[in-house]
Each structure stands twice: as C-alpha cells, then as structure tokens.
Amino acid sequence: MSPAIVKQIDLYGKLNGHNGCVNTIQFNSSGDLLVSGSDDQKVMFWNWATKTLEFQYPSGHLDNIFQVKIMPFTDDRKVVTTSADGQVRLGLVLENDKVKTKKLGEHQGRVHSLAVEPGSPYVFYSCGEDGFVQHFDLRSNSARKLLSCSSFPDTKQSARITRLNAIVIDPRNPNYFAIGGSDEFARVYDVRKYLSDCSGSLDAPVNTFCPRQLIETRNVHITSLAYSNTSELLVSYNDELVYLFEKNMGIGPSPLSAPHEDLQQLEEPQAYSGHRNSKTVKGVSFFGPHDEYVMSGSDCGHIFIWNKKGAKLVRVMVGDRHIVNQLEPHPHMPVIATSGLAKNIKLWAPSSNDILPLPHNIQEIMESNRQGREDNSPVILNSQLIMHVLRLHRRQAIAHNGIRLNVSDSESDEGGDEAYILGLSGDDENSSECNIS
C-alpha cells in the first residue's frame, strides 16, 4: 500500500445486473466473493475477479435493501439484510444454491446498518430510525432490544429520539460498539451492561465523540462510522467533514455536562475535506493493510482517498455520474468496490501503468463542494448583531420620512424594547443566538 500503488488505482471493471441503485456491498472474509443489495430488493453474489454473477435471490424485503452482511464461518451460506421496510431478514443458502429467507426482527422505520460481532457466526446488531439498537443471536432466532437512543437533555429542549444511521463494533474489543445518527455525537456503549439489563430502556454510553465546534449545533448529523484495527473511530457528518478520533479524544458519557475548560483541552481530531456528503446516507472507510488511508464518496460523483496521517489527498476518481455512496475495501488486496446511484458496481485496482495525478480541475471540484456545503449551512446571528440591524433599520425609516433623529432617540435605541420584542433579555445579549436556515 505504498503511495505509488494507490496512485495507480484505476477502474478495473463493472458488475451489471441490478435493476436499481446498489446501496450496499461487502466482500466475504476470503475476498473471492462480493455480495450486494439494491433497490430491486435482490441480493447478488459476484465473482468480482471474473466480473460474473454467481447467483442471486429475492430477499423477501418489501422495499429497498440498505445493508447486506455475510455471517463469518458459515461458508458464506448465511446472509443478513436490512431494508427501508424495517425488517431484518436472514437468507439461508441451501446445497442446491436455492435460498430460504425469513424475518428475524423488525424496526419501526428504515434500518440503515448492521454490525456483525467479529469472528461470530451467530451474533449481530441492527440500528434503525426508530432509535433502537437490537441484538440478534441466530442460535435462538430471537431479537432483543438493547437500548433506545435519545438526545442528551439540555435546558433548551426535551430529549428526543435519535434516528440511527450507523453502528460499528470495535474489532479490538467486541464488547464495545459505536452508533451515530440524527445529532452530532458518536456514542460508544459497552454491551455487557445491556445483556444483563432486561428493560431495554437503559441509554448510558460509556463515551461520546464530537469535534468541539460541532457541539450543540442543530444542523449536522452522522451518516457513517468505521473503526480501525487500532480502535480509532472515523465519523462522517452530513454536510460537514470526516473526522478521525483516537480513544483519548472522548468527551465522556455526558457531553453537554462536560466543563468548558475540559473541552478546550481536548486534542482536535484529524479532519478530511474536499468531498461533500449531503444528499444521501454515505459510507466512510479505511483502506490499506494497516488502515493507512481514509476513503469517502461524494455528491459530486468522485471517490476521495486521503492519507490517514496528515489528511493529504492522494487520489480522486470519478465513481458515478451523480453520487458515490458506498466504498468497500478488499480484505487482503488493494482493490475497492464502490456503488452509488447507478445500477452497477464499480471495481478499482492498481491497473494503471502510470502514476495517476489528481484531476486537473481538483481545486474547482473541492471549491464547488465547499461552496455547496456553506450555502446549505444556517446563518447564526447573535443578539448584538440583530439589535444593531434593527437600530439601523429604524434610523433609515425615520430618515426616509424626513424626521431627524435626536440624541434622546438615539440613546433610547440602546434600551431593551427591541430585545423584549425578540424575547432576548439584556442578560443574555451576548449568548443568545438565532438560527436562520
């Protein structure tokens, strides 16, 4: 995985067969097969090296498939899937290559993500837009609600359900899993607390992660998470950047209660920029035998690959005419599978004889993505600026009517009348904010 090899990565081929957007792709543990799921509700097994379809089966889902996972040590014969229909289903591949499917559990809303316990042919987790994390054990064919994730309580608004988009398990310690969804915090939990608790109502993370500048922002959410082999946590935010957290960068179990001084002392996470993650639920991934690189898709249709250390952009490829959503690294080779809004899967390998540079218009691509991100951001006005604008507006109105503003009028403008109308008291004048979308 030298830089030269990464810069030789080019399009190796395409896998055509689905009749809808391909939302999920995964290599099996040996790396000889690739499994995919699509809006067409079918699961397909591919021999990616020969670019041929091995077999396919109807999943039994009633809506778009969002996630497909092959259970380890099952000879690739047990496949679990999730969908926009809320179901979690199992596909059993029989000896004659026929497949029997059944429903294992269900969420109230879309289910975007699954996480398989490393090395286990039985245990996996699901998370959904209903805020629940469910635990499955194929030996018992049962689903158990572990927890319901909700926002952290604050003085501004009551707790609300956190719609979950991502769940990942720490490969170095499978007792810990991280989830992310409709707010700014990636939460880490210890499953041992929940396997002994039968209520399903406990929501007590052992740690949380968030860049300082995003804490208590209402306009960001997490679309994807990934753990490295050394327990680093990669977090991709909607219409923000990708951030890499080391274990010592956590805020603690109650981030809104953390002292300001402690937050200021936290080491800043590494940030990866240039792409845009706005229109869909995009994945993020490490790449390389020692996770030397970070990868993300983008709304501009490009694949971005950065050095993990230092965040230098090393490779950018056109991966889709519209949007690249998912990136799956091969477990043993410098090969990548990607998918987006197109109905095919693209394969990437170091097949070029040349060291490929970044696109000649890379600055324009990155600037367009940055501008789109900023155009979609809310404008935050503090109370002082609002009062200043109101005073200017009043003076202009008086001047327009031919009335000269006297000194007493000017002084009265500094009073609290406008603040009262806006619901802003004088004590909060420096801290109150107004979010304008």
Secondary structure, 3 states (H helix, E strand, C coil): CCHHHHCCCEEEEEEECCCCCEEEEEECCCCCCEEEEECCCEEEEEECCCCEEEEEEECCCCCCEEEEEECCCCCCCEEEEEECCCEEEEEEECCCCCEEEEEEEECCCCEEEEEECCCCCCEEEEEECCCEEEEEECCCCEEEEEEECECCCCCCCCCCECCEEEEEECCCCCCEEEEEECCCCEEEEEHHHHHCCCCCCCCCCCEEECCHHHCCCCCCCEEEEEECCCCCEEEEECCCCEEEECHHHCCCCCHHHCCHHHHHHCCCCEEECCCCCCCCCCCEEEECCCCCEEEECCCCCEEEEEECCCCCEEEEEECCCCCEEEEEECCCCCCEEEEECCCEEEEEECCCCCCCCCCCCHHHHHHHHHHHHHHCCCEEEEHHHHHHHHHHHHHHHHHHCCCCCCHHHHHHCCCCHHHHHHCCCHHHCCCCEEEEC
